[in-house]
Amino acid sequence: MVARTEPNAIIEDPEEIKSRVNEMVEEHAVTSINGVKMKTDIHTICLHGDHINAVQIAKTLYNFKDKIN
């Protein structure tokens, strides 16, 4: 996690977010802001509702969910 005030902390592109979620689910990993891939168990995905693209991101992930389950 990165503080929202830090550069590049917020991913705005729905397709990039979909790619990150896919990595979490398929590889059981997350990639840090400095590019280090870390293995971890993923139990939830957090979507901040105050993001300008929140609705589009939610729709993208909703439509993608059947491919990752």
Secondary structure as UniProt FT lines:
FT   TURN            4..5
FT   TURN            7..8
FT   HELIX           14..27
FT   STRAND          29..31
FT   TURN            33..34
FT   STRAND          37..39
FT   TURN            49..50
FT   TURN            52..53
FT   HELIX           54..68
//
